[in-house]
Amino acid sequence: MAQDSPTSIRLSPADAADINELVQKGVFTHSSDALRSVIREGIRSIKKERGLA
């Protein structure tokens, strides 16, 4: 896979429902915004747990 190719992420139905709920309640304007936020926070958490932050 080329480095500039987008990565595909599959969500479980429960994850998709949670993301959609955040959008419907106005926390995020689009599901893609919510996903970026969740991924960013997950990366920060992993780095902190492993002493990389």
KEMAR-33384 format. One record per atom (N, C-alpha, C): z, y, x; residue number from 1; atom name; residue in three letters. Coordinates in pm, 1 decimal. Atoms other than C-alpha are relative to their C-alpha. Layout:
! KEMAR-33384
z, y, x, num, atome, residu
Z, Y, X, NUM, CA, ALA
...
! end
This chain:
! KEMAR-33384
z, y, x, num, atome, residu
0.0, -118.1, 84.5, 1, N, MET
0.0, 0.0, 0.0, 1, CA, MET
0.0, 124.2, 88.9, 1, C, MET
6.3, -124.8, -75.7, 2, N, ALA
-86.1, 344.7, 131.0, 2, CA, ALA
127.5, 80.8, -20.6, 2, C, ALA
-123.0, -78.1, 8.5, 3, N, GLN
199.6, 582.3, 201.3, 3, CA, GLN
-3.3, 104.3, -110.2, 3, C, GLN
7.0, -104.4, 101.3, 4, N, ASP
71.8, 840.2, -44.8, 4, CA, ASP
-18.5, -53.8, -141.4, 4, C, ASP
12.4, 59.3, 133.4, 5, N, SER
46.2, 595.9, -334.6, 5, CA, SER
131.0, 14.3, -75.6, 5, C, SER
-124.1, -10.1, 78.3, 6, N, PRO
294.4, 650.0, -616.6, 6, CA, PRO
66.2, -136.3, -14.7, 6, C, PRO
-75.7, 122.8, 19.4, 7, N, THR
565.3, 391.1, -662.7, 7, CA, THR
26.4, -17.0, -148.3, 7, C, THR
-24.8, 29.3, 140.9, 8, N, SER
597.3, 224.6, -999.2, 8, CA, SER
140.6, -56.3, -15.0, 8, C, SER
-135.2, 48.1, 27.4, 9, N, ILE
944.7, 169.0, -1140.0, 9, CA, ILE
3.6, -50.2, -143.2, 9, C, ILE
-13.0, 54.4, 135.0, 10, N, ARG
1009.9, -57.1, -1436.4, 10, CA, ARG
144.4, 12.1, -44.8, 10, C, ARG
-133.6, -15.9, 56.0, 11, N, LEU
1306.0, 21.4, -1656.8, 11, CA, LEU
28.9, -111.6, -98.1, 11, C, LEU
-40.0, 92.2, 105.8, 12, N, SER
1500.3, -220.6, -1866.4, 12, CA, SER
-1.5, 78.2, -131.1, 12, C, SER
-3.1, -71.2, 128.5, 13, N, PRO
1490.8, -139.7, -2239.2, 13, CA, PRO
125.7, 86.3, -17.0, 13, C, PRO
-124.4, -77.5, 12.1, 14, N, ALA
1854.9, -23.8, -2219.5, 14, CA, ALA
-7.5, 127.8, 83.2, 14, C, ALA
14.5, -119.2, -83.9, 15, N, ASP
1778.4, 214.2, -1931.2, 15, CA, ASP
-94.3, 100.5, -64.4, 15, C, ASP
96.7, -88.3, 65.6, 16, N, ALA
1476.4, 354.2, -2113.7, 16, CA, ALA
63.6, 68.6, -120.6, 16, C, ALA
-67.2, -57.7, 117.1, 17, N, ALA
1686.6, 406.6, -2426.4, 17, CA, ALA
98.5, 108.6, 42.8, 17, C, ALA
-94.8, -100.2, -49.8, 18, N, ASP
1953.3, 591.8, -2226.2, 18, CA, ASP
-72.7, 126.0, 46.6, 18, C, ASP
78.9, -114.7, -45.9, 19, N, ILE
1691.4, 815.0, -2062.4, 19, CA, ILE
-53.8, 77.4, -119.4, 19, C, ILE
54.0, -66.0, 119.4, 20, N, ASN
1528.7, 887.6, -2399.1, 20, CA, ASN
108.7, 74.3, -77.2, 20, C, ASN
-110.9, -67.4, 68.2, 21, N, GLU
1869.0, 973.5, -2546.8, 21, CA, GLU
31.8, 133.8, 67.6, 21, C, GLU
-26.2, -124.6, -72.8, 22, N, LEU
1927.3, 1233.3, -2273.1, 22, CA, LEU
-106.3, 105.0, -30.2, 22, C, LEU
108.5, -93.0, 32.8, 23, N, VAL
1587.9, 1387.9, -2349.9, 23, CA, VAL
15.9, 50.1, -143.3, 23, C, VAL
-14.7, -38.5, 140.4, 24, N, GLN
1646.3, 1386.0, -2726.9, 24, CA, GLN
116.2, 96.1, -21.6, 24, C, GLN
-116.9, -87.3, 14.9, 25, N, LYS
1986.0, 1554.9, -2684.9, 25, CA, LYS
-15.3, 130.4, 77.5, 25, C, LYS
27.8, -125.2, -68.4, 26, N, GLY
1828.1, 1828.0, -2473.3, 26, CA, GLY
57.0, 12.9, 139.6, 26, C, GLY
-53.2, -5.8, -136.2, 27, N, VAL
1992.5, 1738.2, -2142.4, 27, CA, VAL
-114.5, 20.4, 99.1, 27, C, VAL
121.8, -14.2, -79.4, 28, N, PHE
1644.5, 1706.8, -1988.4, 28, CA, PHE
-115.1, 29.5, -94.0, 28, C, PHE
114.9, -31.2, 85.5, 29, N, THR
1311.3, 1834.7, -2116.6, 29, CA, THR
-101.9, -113.2, -3.5, 29, C, THR
94.8, 111.6, -6.9, 30, N, HIS
1109.9, 1529.0, -2008.1, 30, CA, HIS
68.6, -120.8, 62.7, 30, C, HIS
-59.1, 120.6, -57.6, 31, N, SER
1191.4, 1168.9, -1923.7, 31, CA, SER
-22.0, -4.9, 150.9, 31, C, SER
24.0, 1.0, -144.3, 32, N, SER
1035.0, 1216.8, -1580.0, 32, CA, SER
104.4, 84.7, 73.4, 32, C, SER
-106.2, -81.8, -59.7, 33, N, ASP
1289.1, 1493.3, -1507.3, 33, CA, ASP
130.1, -79.0, 7.5, 33, C, ASP
-121.9, 80.4, 3.8, 34, N, ALA
1571.7, 1263.0, -1610.6, 34, CA, ALA
-4.6, -109.6, 105.4, 34, C, ALA
12.9, 107.2, -98.4, 35, N, LEU
1440.5, 980.6, -1394.2, 35, CA, LEU
15.0, 52.3, 142.1, 35, C, LEU
-14.9, -57.9, -134.4, 36, N, ARG
1409.8, 1204.4, -1088.4, 36, CA, ARG
146.3, 29.9, 29.9, 36, C, ARG
-141.2, -32.2, -17.9, 37, N, SER
1767.5, 1318.9, -1137.5, 37, CA, SER
82.9, -125.5, 24.7, 37, C, SER
-73.7, 126.2, -13.5, 38, N, VAL
1898.0, 965.4, -1178.0, 38, CA, VAL
-27.8, -64.1, 135.5, 38, C, VAL
35.5, 58.4, -129.2, 39, N, ILE
1710.1, 841.2, -873.5, 39, CA, ILE
64.4, 78.6, 113.3, 39, C, ILE
-58.7, -84.6, -104.3, 40, N, ARG
1825.8, 1137.1, -661.9, 40, CA, ARG
150.6, -26.2, 12.9, 40, C, ARG
-144.8, 23.6, -1.6, 41, N, GLU
2189.4, 1081.3, -761.8, 41, CA, GLU
31.9, -139.7, 52.7, 41, C, GLU
-18.9, 136.4, -50.0, 42, N, GLY
2158.3, 708.7, -694.0, 42, CA, GLY
-14.2, -7.4, 150.9, 42, C, GLY
20.1, -2.7, -145.0, 43, N, ILE
2025.5, 772.8, -345.2, 43, CA, ILE
119.2, 64.9, 68.8, 43, C, ILE
-118.4, -66.4, -57.7, 44, N, ARG
2310.8, 1015.2, -272.7, 44, CA, ARG
121.0, -92.8, -0.1, 44, C, ARG
-113.8, 90.6, 12.2, 45, N, SER
2564.4, 761.3, -394.5, 45, CA, SER
-7.7, -112.6, 103.0, 45, C, SER
18.2, 108.8, -96.6, 46, N, ILE
2421.9, 481.0, -179.2, 46, CA, ILE
24.3, 50.8, 141.7, 46, C, ILE
-19.4, -55.1, -133.8, 47, N, LYS
2410.8, 703.6, 128.6, 47, CA, LYS
147.6, 28.3, 26.8, 47, C, LYS
-142.7, -29.3, -15.9, 48, N, LYS
2771.1, 813.3, 71.5, 48, CA, LYS
79.5, -128.6, 20.7, 48, C, LYS
-70.1, 128.1, -11.8, 49, N, GLU
2892.0, 454.1, 23.5, 49, CA, GLU
-19.0, -62.6, 137.1, 49, C, GLU
31.7, 63.5, -128.5, 50, N, ARG
2726.1, 348.7, 348.6, 50, CA, ARG
22.3, 91.7, 119.4, 50, C, ARG
-32.2, -91.9, -108.0, 51, N, GLY
2839.9, 647.8, 550.5, 51, CA, GLY
-121.1, 67.5, 62.6, 51, C, GLY
122.2, -61.6, -51.2, 52, N, LEU
2491.6, 793.5, 587.5, 52, CA, LEU
-13.5, 145.7, -40.5, 52, C, LEU
10.7, -138.4, 48.7, 53, N, ALA
2558.2, 1126.1, 415.8, 53, CA, ALA
88.6, 92.0, 79.5, 53, C, ALA
! end
